[in-house]
Amino acid sequence: MRTALTNGKRSLTEEAVSNSVDKRNFILLEIVNRLLEKLGILMDKIRINNMKFWTYSGVLPEEQKLGQPIAIDLELRLDLSISGKKDDLTKTIDYAEVHQTIVELVTNERFQLMEALAYRILDKIGKRWKRQLHSSLICIHKQYVPMSGIFDDIEIEMEKEYK
């Protein structure tokens, strides 16, 4: 049975579905491919890691007045095969634009919860690039949390599917 590579994933060629067993295998493989894509396993990714910001968000008045540093990691899941083949920025998501979107949200809006910031970022990115995005994952690291204990940071992770 011959196979072909399609969008970076293995799938059966149309020629291979000549009999009913091959047709069933083809259908099953397509279902598996779709499930793996839905889980983000077979997706291409753009990652912007460790974006640093000073924010005046938080529950306590001191956090809102003095501010604090946060770091944001963002993973965008999408098909990069066309932009890769054509070497064309218009066929992908410009991560400089994504970064600017995050900069504007973090610097112009205030939130009590990092969960609200994460949600707002994913929502805005989804509205702007919904046609290209399959899903995205954000992780916000809050380093100075007003609570007792010894730890590096608190991490909020949120994922959103667009298709």
C-alpha positions in Angstrom: 0.0 0.0 0.0 1.5 3.4 -1.0 1.4 6.4 1.3 1.9 10.1 0.8 2.9 13.0 3.0 0.1 15.6 3.2 0.6 18.8 5.3 3.3 17.1 7.3 1.1 14.2 8.2 1.0 10.6 6.8 -2.2 9.7 5.1 -3.2 7.2 2.5 -3.2 8.2 -1.2 -6.5 8.0 -3.2 -4.9 5.2 -5.3 -4.7 3.1 -2.2 -8.4 3.0 -1.6 -9.2 0.6 -4.4 -10.9 -2.1 -2.3 -13.2 -1.9 0.6 -10.5 -2.9 3.2 -8.4 0.0 2.0 -11.4 2.3 2.1 -12.1 1.4 5.7 -8.4 1.9 6.6 -8.4 5.3 4.8 -11.5 6.4 6.7 -10.0 5.3 10.0 -6.7 7.0 9.3 -8.5 10.2 8.5 -10.4 10.0 11.7 -7.2 9.4 13.7 -5.5 12.4 11.9 -8.4 14.7 12.7 -8.4 13.6 16.4 -4.6 14.1 16.6 -5.0 17.6 15.0 -7.8 18.4 17.5 -5.5 17.4 20.3 -2.8 19.7 18.9 -0.4 16.8 18.3 0.0 17.2 14.6 -0.2 20.9 14.4 2.6 23.2 13.4 3.4 25.8 16.1 4.7 29.3 16.5 5.9 30.0 20.0 6.7 33.3 21.5 8.5 32.6 24.8 9.3 34.6 27.9 7.7 38.0 26.9 8.4 40.3 29.9 6.0 43.0 31.0 5.4 45.3 33.9 1.8 45.2 34.9 -0.4 46.9 37.4 -2.8 44.0 37.6 -3.6 42.1 40.7 -6.2 41.7 43.5 -4.4 43.7 46.2 -4.2 47.5 46.1 -0.4 47.3 46.4 -0.2 45.2 43.2 -2.4 47.7 41.3 -0.4 50.7 42.6 3.2 49.5 42.5 2.9 47.0 39.7 4.9 43.8 39.2 6.7 41.8 36.5 5.1 39.0 34.6 6.3 36.7 31.8 4.1 35.3 29.1 4.6 32.3 26.9 2.3 31.9 23.9 1.9 28.9 21.5 -0.1 29.3 18.3 -1.2 26.1 16.5 -1.8 26.4 12.8 -0.8 24.9 9.5 2.5 26.5 8.4 2.9 24.4 5.2 1.8 27.1 2.8 3.9 29.9 4.3 6.8 27.4 4.5 6.5 26.5 0.8 5.9 30.0 -0.5 8.2 31.9 1.9 5.4 34.5 2.2 4.6 36.4 5.4 1.0 37.0 4.3 0.4 33.2 4.4 1.1 32.9 8.1 0.6 34.8 11.3 3.0 37.7 11.8 4.3 37.1 15.4 5.4 40.8 15.6 1.7 41.7 15.3 0.8 39.1 17.9 3.4 40.5 20.3 2.1 44.0 19.7 -1.5 42.8 20.5 -0.2 41.4 23.8 1.8 44.6 24.6 -1.3 46.7 24.1 -3.5 44.5 26.3 -1.0 44.2 29.1 -0.1 47.9 29.1 -3.5 49.5 28.5 -5.8 47.2 30.5 -5.8 46.2 34.2 -7.1 42.9 35.6 -7.5 41.5 39.1 -6.7 38.0 37.9 -4.1 36.7 35.6 -6.7 34.2 34.4 -8.7 37.2 33.1 -5.6 38.6 31.3 -4.9 35.1 29.8 -8.6 34.8 28.6 -8.5 38.3 27.1 -5.3 37.7 25.2 -6.5 34.4 23.7 -9.9 36.0 22.9 -8.3 38.9 21.1 -5.8 36.8 19.2 -8.6 34.4 18.2 -10.8 37.2 16.8 -7.9 38.6 14.8 -6.4 35.4 13.4 -9.3 32.9 13.8 -9.2 31.9 10.1 -5.6 30.7 10.4 -5.5 29.4 14.0 -6.5 26.0 15.1 -5.8 26.7 18.8 -3.5 28.5 21.1 -2.0 28.0 24.5 -0.9 30.8 26.9 1.1 30.6 30.1 1.5 33.6 32.4 4.1 33.5 35.1 3.6 35.8 38.0 6.8 36.0 40.0 6.0 38.0 43.0 2.9 36.7 44.6 1.9 38.1 48.0 1.7 34.8 49.9 3.9 32.9 52.2 6.1 30.1 51.0 9.2 29.5 48.8 8.6 29.1 45.1 9.7 30.5 41.8 6.4 31.8 40.4 2.7 31.1 40.0 1.8 29.9 36.5 -1.6 30.3 34.8 -2.1 28.2 31.7 -5.1 28.4 29.5 -5.9 26.9 26.1 -8.5 27.9 23.5 -9.6 26.1 20.4 -10.8 28.2 17.5 -12.0 25.6 15.0 
